[in-house]
Amino acid sequence: SGSAYDAELVELREAGEENIPDALATTADAGVPTLASLQGDFPNAATAALKVARNVAPDEDEVGVGGFLKRQLGARSVVPRDGPGADAVLSRAEAAVRGGDLETAFAEIESLPPEAQDEMQDWLAAARARQSAVAAAQELYQRLTAN
């Protein structure tokens, strides 16, 4: 839900479970971002990253008047596109995020120029925190239900 769950971890510890994964323990007081919030935050992060990427290494199809207008208006693709350019990469990453596939989004973002990746660090940190917490919760659930 994105809300804090520290009280629930206290209950688990009181019930005898001492081995709480770090990915859950470190985020319990603030909670972890929901997939919906990550999906909602992605467009702003992608727009900022694309702006930087266009300044660092403009895509081949962003030259001339059309490219100038794209840069000035901050236009970006919202439908997945093929190609190595930052706009195409971010369009595929956004499609992956919309589909709940954070691993694919991470892989796409890694192909951006480092300066563009830097613009996405807050979003990436939140997404990685969610991914780690979900995996830790699944592992804890498996451990608790195996007994």
GROMACS elastic network, one bead per residue, 0.5 to 0.9 nm:
[ bonds ]
;  ai    aj funct       b0    kb
    1     4     6  0.86245   500
    1    31     6  0.81412   500
    1    32     6  0.80722   500
    1    33     6  0.78833   500
    1    34     6  0.61455   500
    2     5     6  0.88972   500
    2    30     6  0.80361   500
    2    31     6  0.51483   500
    2    32     6  0.50128   500
    2    34     6  0.52072   500
    2    35     6  0.89669   500
    2    37     6  0.86867   500
    3    28     6  0.84846   500
    3    29     6  0.83793   500
    3    30     6  0.65235   500
    3    32     6  0.70346   500
    3    33     6  0.82587   500
    3    34     6  0.89995   500
    4     7     6  0.80542   500
    4    27     6  0.77956   500
    4    28     6  0.54108   500
    4    29     6  0.50040   500
    4    32     6  0.77283   500
    5     8     6  0.53779   500
    5     9     6  0.66737   500
    5    10     6  0.89609   500
    5    24     6  0.89499   500
    5    27     6  0.83604   500
    5    29     6  0.63641   500
    5    30     6  0.77254   500
    5    31     6  0.62918   500
    6     9     6  0.51091   500
    6    10     6  0.63127   500
    6    11     6  0.87500   500
    6    25     6  0.77606   500
    6    27     6  0.83526   500
    6    29     6  0.52579   500
    6    30     6  0.83105   500
    6    31     6  0.83235   500
    7    10     6  0.50511   500
    7    11     6  0.63455   500
    7    12     6  0.87604   500
    7    28     6  0.83220   500
    7    29     6  0.85999   500
    8    11     6  0.50349   500
    8    12     6  0.63066   500
    8    13     6  0.87183   500
    8    28     6  0.87143   500
    9    13     6  0.61888   500
    9    14     6  0.85259   500
    9    17     6  0.89050   500
    9    20     6  0.78155   500
    9    24     6  0.85612   500
    9    25     6  0.76096   500
    9    28     6  0.76088   500
   10    13     6  0.51075   500
   10    14     6  0.61051   500
   10    15     6  0.85586   500
   11    15     6  0.61251   500
   11    16     6  0.87532   500
   11    17     6  0.88272   500
   12    15     6  0.50224   500
   12    16     6  0.65258   500
   12    17     6  0.54401   500
   12    18     6  0.77691   500
   12    20     6  0.85311   500
   13    16     6  0.51179   500
   13    18     6  0.54032   500
   13    19     6  0.83259   500
   13    20     6  0.81394   500
   14    17     6  0.71706   500
   14    18     6  0.85223   500
   15    18     6  0.88039   500
   17    20     6  0.70838   500
   17   144     6  0.86668   500
   19    22     6  0.89368   500
   19   140     6  0.86301   500
   20    23     6  0.84700   500
   20    24     6  0.68892   500
   20    25     6  0.64335   500
   20   136     6  0.85469   500
   20   140     6  0.73819   500
   21    24     6  0.55268   500
   21    25     6  0.62785   500
   21    26     6  0.87190   500
   21   133     6  0.85261   500
   21   136     6  0.59853   500
   21   137     6  0.80219   500
   21   139     6  0.85610   500
   21   140     6  0.74822   500
   22    26     6  0.57750   500
   22    27     6  0.83854   500
   22   133     6  0.85872   500
   22   136     6  0.80621   500
   23    26     6  0.57878   500
   23    27     6  0.66829   500
   23    28     6  0.87848   500
   23   129     6  0.73611   500
   23   130     6  0.88725   500
   23   132     6  0.57419   500
   23   133     6  0.50472   500
   23   134     6  0.85605   500
   23   135     6  0.84994   500
   23   136     6  0.61789   500
   23   137     6  0.85569   500
   24    27     6  0.55489   500
   24    28     6  0.59610   500
   24    31     6  0.87215   500
   24    32     6  0.89343   500
   24   132     6  0.80019   500
   24   133     6  0.52861   500
   24   134     6  0.83315   500
   24   136     6  0.64216   500
   24   137     6  0.70105   500
   25    28     6  0.53608   500
   25    29     6  0.82179   500
   25   133     6  0.89010   500
   26    29     6  0.75413   500
   26    30     6  0.87893   500
   27    30     6  0.57118   500
   27    31     6  0.53243   500
   27    32     6  0.63246   500
   27   129     6  0.79407   500
   27   133     6  0.78277   500
   28    31     6  0.51581   500
   28    32     6  0.78044   500
   31   130     6  0.89996   500
   32   126     6  0.74642   500
   32   127     6  0.87696   500
   32   129     6  0.65674   500
   32   130     6  0.54622   500
   32   133     6  0.73039   500
   33    36     6  0.80966   500
   33    37     6  0.61892   500
   33    38     6  0.66919   500
   33   126     6  0.63949   500
   33   127     6  0.73383   500
   33   129     6  0.77720   500
   33   130     6  0.59596   500
   34    37     6  0.51912   500
   34    38     6  0.63959   500
   34    39     6  0.86063   500
   34   127     6  0.88485   500
   34   130     6  0.72378   500
   35    38     6  0.50551   500
   35    39     6  0.60654   500
   35    40     6  0.85097   500
   35    97     6  0.82779   500
   35    98     6  0.87217   500
   35   100     6  0.69995   500
   35   127     6  0.81670   500
   35   130     6  0.79176   500
   36    40     6  0.60777   500
   36    41     6  0.85875   500
   36    98     6  0.86071   500
   37    41     6  0.60313   500
   37    42     6  0.85051   500
   38    41     6  0.50924   500
   38    42     6  0.60080   500
   38    97     6  0.77453   500
   38   123     6  0.72725   500
   38   126     6  0.75657   500
   38   127     6  0.66637   500
   39    42     6  0.53816   500
   39    43     6  0.77733   500
   39    94     6  0.79459   500
   39    97     6  0.60488   500
   39    98     6  0.59645   500
   39   100     6  0.83606   500
   40    43     6  0.68385   500
   40    44     6  0.83591   500
   41    44     6  0.58919   500
   41    45     6  0.65949   500
   41    46     6  0.88269   500
   41   123     6  0.72692   500
   42    45     6  0.51524   500
   42    46     6  0.59364   500
   42    47     6  0.85022   500
   42    94     6  0.69351   500
   42    97     6  0.78958   500
   42   120     6  0.87414   500
   42   123     6  0.70166   500
   43    46     6  0.50410   500
   43    47     6  0.60395   500
   43    48     6  0.86287   500
   43    78     6  0.88215   500
   43    94     6  0.75754   500
   44    47     6  0.51306   500
   44    48     6  0.62963   500
   44    49     6  0.86173   500
   45    48     6  0.52493   500
   45    49     6  0.61538   500
   45    50     6  0.85636   500
   45   119     6  0.68542   500
   45   120     6  0.55313   500
   45   121     6  0.87509   500
   45   122     6  0.83141   500
   45   123     6  0.67156   500
   46    50     6  0.59333   500
   46    51     6  0.84924   500
   46    76     6  0.86649   500
   46    87     6  0.88221   500
   46    90     6  0.63608   500
   46    91     6  0.86480   500
   46    93     6  0.89810   500
   46    94     6  0.81022   500
   46   116     6  0.87422   500
   46   119     6  0.82361   500
   46   120     6  0.71066   500
   47    50     6  0.51117   500
   47    51     6  0.61992   500
   47    52     6  0.87834   500
   47    74     6  0.68151   500
   47    75     6  0.80726   500
   47    76     6  0.71776   500
   47    90     6  0.88208   500
   48    51     6  0.52136   500
   48    52     6  0.65110   500
   48    53     6  0.87077   500
   48    74     6  0.87007   500
   48   116     6  0.78137   500
   48   119     6  0.62899   500
   48   120     6  0.77790   500
   49    52     6  0.52450   500
   49    53     6  0.60785   500
   49    54     6  0.85804   500
   49    86     6  0.84516   500
   49    90     6  0.86071   500
   49   112     6  0.86543   500
   49   115     6  0.77938   500
   49   117     6  0.66797   500
   49   118     6  0.77543   500
   49   119     6  0.51201   500
   49   120     6  0.62948   500
   50    54     6  0.59508   500
   50    55     6  0.85401   500
   50    74     6  0.80222   500
   50    76     6  0.77288   500
   50    86     6  0.62831   500
   50    87     6  0.64684   500
   50    90     6  0.77246   500
   50   116     6  0.66511   500
   50   119     6  0.88529   500
   51    54     6  0.52649   500
   51    55     6  0.64979   500
   51    56     6  0.88504   500
   51    71     6  0.70513   500
   51    74     6  0.68189   500
   51   116     6  0.80011   500
   52    55     6  0.51814   500
   52    56     6  0.62450   500
   52    57     6  0.85918   500
   52   113     6  0.88790   500
   52   115     6  0.66596   500
   52   116     6  0.55006   500
   52   119     6  0.77047   500
   53    56     6  0.50187   500
   53    57     6  0.57642   500
   53    58     6  0.67919   500
   53    59     6  0.87028   500
   53    85     6  0.89885   500
   53    86     6  0.64142   500
   53    87     6  0.86956   500
   53   112     6  0.75267   500
   53   113     6  0.64746   500
   53   114     6  0.87592   500
   53   115     6  0.69573   500
   53   116     6  0.52736   500
   53   117     6  0.88501   500
   54    57     6  0.54034   500
   54    59     6  0.69013   500
   54    62     6  0.84728   500
   54    71     6  0.72376   500
   54    86     6  0.76131   500
   54    87     6  0.87436   500
   54   116     6  0.89543   500
   55    58     6  0.62414   500
   55    71     6  0.87705   500
   56   113     6  0.77811   500
   56   115     6  0.77423   500
   56   116     6  0.85047   500
   57    85     6  0.87974   500
   57    86     6  0.86412   500
   57   113     6  0.79834   500
   58    61     6  0.82598   500
   58    62     6  0.64081   500
   58    63     6  0.77575   500
   58    67     6  0.86810   500
   58    85     6  0.80262   500
   58    86     6  0.82969   500
   59    62     6  0.52868   500
   59    63     6  0.76414   500
   59    67     6  0.86534   500
   59    84     6  0.85143   500
   59    85     6  0.53623   500
   59    86     6  0.70580   500
   59    87     6  0.78997   500
   60    63     6  0.64591   500
   60    85     6  0.78529   500
   61    64     6  0.86861   500
   61    66     6  0.84587   500
   61    67     6  0.69906   500
   61    85     6  0.88177   500
   62    65     6  0.83924   500
   62    66     6  0.64638   500
   62    68     6  0.71387   500
   62    69     6  0.88720   500
   62    70     6  0.73006   500
   62    71     6  0.81228   500
   63    66     6  0.66033   500
   63    68     6  0.67741   500
   64    67     6  0.53695   500
   64    68     6  0.61837   500
   64    69     6  0.87417   500
   65    69     6  0.61838   500
   65    70     6  0.86327   500
   66    69     6  0.51903   500
   66    70     6  0.62336   500
   66    71     6  0.86773   500
   67    70     6  0.50334   500
   67    71     6  0.61607   500
   67    72     6  0.85298   500
   68    71     6  0.51983   500
   68    72     6  0.60971   500
   68    73     6  0.85078   500
   69    72     6  0.50260   500
   69    73     6  0.58512   500
   69    74     6  0.80476   500
   69    75     6  0.80000   500
   70    73     6  0.52912   500
   70    74     6  0.55875   500
   70    76     6  0.73902   500
   71    74     6  0.51229   500
   71    75     6  0.67896   500
   72    75     6  0.79154   500
   73    76     6  0.89953   500
   76    87     6  0.60352   500
   76    88     6  0.86149   500
   76    90     6  0.85045   500
   76    91     6  0.78206   500
   77    80     6  0.72033   500
   77    81     6  0.75495   500
   77    87     6  0.62117   500
   77    88     6  0.69704   500
   77    90     6  0.79008   500
   77    91     6  0.56117   500
   78    81     6  0.86126   500
   78    87     6  0.89603   500
   78    90     6  0.83943   500
   78    91     6  0.53992   500
   78    92     6  0.84584   500
   78    94     6  0.73963   500
   78    95     6  0.79186   500
   79    88     6  0.87714   500
   79    91     6  0.58772   500
   79    92     6  0.75733   500
   79    94     6  0.84402   500
   79    95     6  0.72667   500
   80    88     6  0.66893   500
   80    89     6  0.81550   500
   80    90     6  0.81805   500
   80    93     6  0.80728   500
   80    94     6  0.78173   500
   80    95     6  0.62781   500
   81    87     6  0.81380   500
   81    89     6  0.75610   500
   81    90     6  0.88987   500
   81    91     6  0.62366   500
   81    92     6  0.64913   500
   82    85     6  0.86211   500
   82    88     6  0.59196   500
   82    89     6  0.78051   500
   82    91     6  0.88899   500
   82    92     6  0.80303   500
   83    86     6  0.85992   500
   83    87     6  0.87204   500
   83    88     6  0.57263   500
   83    89     6  0.72042   500
   84    87     6  0.83899   500
   84    88     6  0.64767   500
   84    89     6  0.63711   500
   84   111     6  0.82388   500
   84   112     6  0.88180   500
   85    88     6  0.53552   500
   85    89     6  0.61370   500
   85    90     6  0.86242   500
   85   112     6  0.81866   500
   86    90     6  0.60031   500
   86    91     6  0.84209   500
   86   109     6  0.88975   500
   86   111     6  0.83716   500
   86   112     6  0.61142   500
   86   113     6  0.81007   500
   86   116     6  0.85904   500
   87    90     6  0.52634   500
   87    91     6  0.61063   500
   87    92     6  0.87527   500
   88    91     6  0.50260   500
   88    92     6  0.63290   500
   88    93     6  0.85957   500
   89    92     6  0.53035   500
   89    93     6  0.61705   500
   89    94     6  0.86374   500
   89   108     6  0.58755   500
   89   109     6  0.69985   500
   89   111     6  0.75519   500
   89   112     6  0.73244   500
   90    94     6  0.59720   500
   90    95     6  0.84958   500
   90   105     6  0.84071   500
   90   108     6  0.72200   500
   90   109     6  0.69801   500
   90   112     6  0.84284   500
   91    94     6  0.51843   500
   91    95     6  0.62960   500
   91    96     6  0.87350   500
   92    95     6  0.50610   500
   92    96     6  0.62474   500
   92    97     6  0.86745   500
   92   104     6  0.86383   500
   92   105     6  0.74218   500
   92   108     6  0.71477   500
   93    96     6  0.50720   500
   93    97     6  0.62342   500
   93    98     6  0.86568   500
   93   101     6  0.88995   500
   93   102     6  0.84000   500
   93   104     6  0.68618   500
   93   106     6  0.74627   500
   93   107     6  0.81884   500
   93   108     6  0.56388   500
   93   109     6  0.67374   500
   94    98     6  0.61084   500
   94    99     6  0.85181   500
   94   105     6  0.69588   500
   95    98     6  0.50773   500
   95    99     6  0.62325   500
   95   100     6  0.86972   500
   95   101     6  0.85727   500
   95   105     6  0.81115   500
   96   100     6  0.62168   500
   96   102     6  0.65630   500
   96   103     6  0.82998   500
   96   104     6  0.60816   500
   96   105     6  0.54795   500
   97   101     6  0.54829   500
   97   102     6  0.57160   500
   97   103     6  0.89047   500
   97   104     6  0.80981   500
   97   105     6  0.61336   500
   98   101     6  0.75891   500
   99   102     6  0.84494   500
  100   103     6  0.89404   500
  101   104     6  0.56903   500
  101   105     6  0.65680   500
  101   106     6  0.89310   500
  102   106     6  0.60745   500
  102   107     6  0.86048   500
  102   127     6  0.72394   500
  102   128     6  0.83050   500
  102   131     6  0.76130   500
  103   106     6  0.51218   500
  103   107     6  0.62875   500
  103   108     6  0.87213   500
  103   131     6  0.88017   500
  104   107     6  0.50666   500
  104   108     6  0.62145   500
  104   109     6  0.86247   500
  105   108     6  0.51408   500
  105   109     6  0.61335   500
  105   110     6  0.86108   500
  106   109     6  0.51399   500
  106   110     6  0.61851   500
  106   124     6  0.77217   500
  106   127     6  0.89775   500
  106   128     6  0.89404   500
  107   110     6  0.52180   500
  107   111     6  0.69930   500
  108   111     6  0.55460   500
  108   112     6  0.73890   500
  109   112     6  0.54427   500
  109   113     6  0.87782   500
  109   116     6  0.86004   500
  109   117     6  0.65930   500
  109   120     6  0.84589   500
  110   113     6  0.79653   500
  110   114     6  0.81412   500
  110   117     6  0.70279   500
  111   114     6  0.84833   500
  111   117     6  0.85765   500
  112   115     6  0.80419   500
  112   116     6  0.60936   500
  112   117     6  0.61041   500
  113   116     6  0.53651   500
  113   117     6  0.63685   500
  113   118     6  0.87796   500
  114   118     6  0.61467   500
  114   119     6  0.88261   500
  115   118     6  0.50711   500
  115   119     6  0.66972   500
  116   119     6  0.51816   500
  116   120     6  0.68241   500
  117   120     6  0.51626   500
  117   121     6  0.65176   500
  117   124     6  0.88114   500
  118   121     6  0.52402   500
  118   122     6  0.85365   500
  119   122     6  0.76645   500
  119   123     6  0.86608   500
  120   123     6  0.53817   500
  120   124     6  0.59606   500
  120   125     6  0.85450   500
  121   125     6  0.59198   500
  121   126     6  0.85178   500
  122   125     6  0.51832   500
  122   126     6  0.63073   500
  122   127     6  0.86390   500
  123   126     6  0.51999   500
  123   127     6  0.61148   500
  123   128     6  0.85468   500
  124   127     6  0.50321   500
  124   128     6  0.59642   500
  124   129     6  0.84107   500
  125   128     6  0.51572   500
  125   129     6  0.60485   500
  125   130     6  0.86245   500
  126   129     6  0.50806   500
  126   130     6  0.62817   500
  126   131     6  0.86538   500
  127   130     6  0.51329   500
  127   131     6  0.61446   500
  127   132     6  0.85920   500
  128   132     6  0.59887   500
  128   133     6  0.84060   500
  129   132     6  0.52101   500
  129   133     6  0.60423   500
  129   134     6  0.85276   500
  130   133     6  0.51373   500
  130   134     6  0.60205   500
  130   135     6  0.85027   500
  131   134     6  0.52831   500
  131   135     6  0.62051   500
  131   136     6  0.85756   500
  132   135     6  0.52017   500
  132   136     6  0.60559   500
  132   137     6  0.85372   500
  133   137     6  0.59848   500
  133   138     6  0.85262   500
  134   137     6  0.50671   500
  134   138     6  0.61834   500
  134   139     6  0.86018   500
  135   138     6  0.51406   500
  135   139     6  0.61911   500
  135   140     6  0.86155   500
  136   139     6  0.50273   500
  136   140     6  0.60599   500
  136   141     6  0.84625   500
  137   140     6  0.50425   500
  137   141     6  0.59990   500
  137   142     6  0.85301   500
  138   141     6  0.50194   500
  138   142     6  0.61261   500
  138   143     6  0.85796   500
  139   142     6  0.51213   500
  139   143     6  0.62001   500
  139   144     6  0.86384   500
  140   143     6  0.50556   500
  140   144     6  0.60695   500
  140   145     6  0.85381   500
  141   144     6  0.51276   500
  141   145     6  0.60340   500
  141   146     6  0.83808   500
  142   145     6  0.53329   500
  142   146     6  0.59488   500
  143   146     6  0.52760   500
  143   147     6  0.70840   500
  144   147     6  0.60314   500
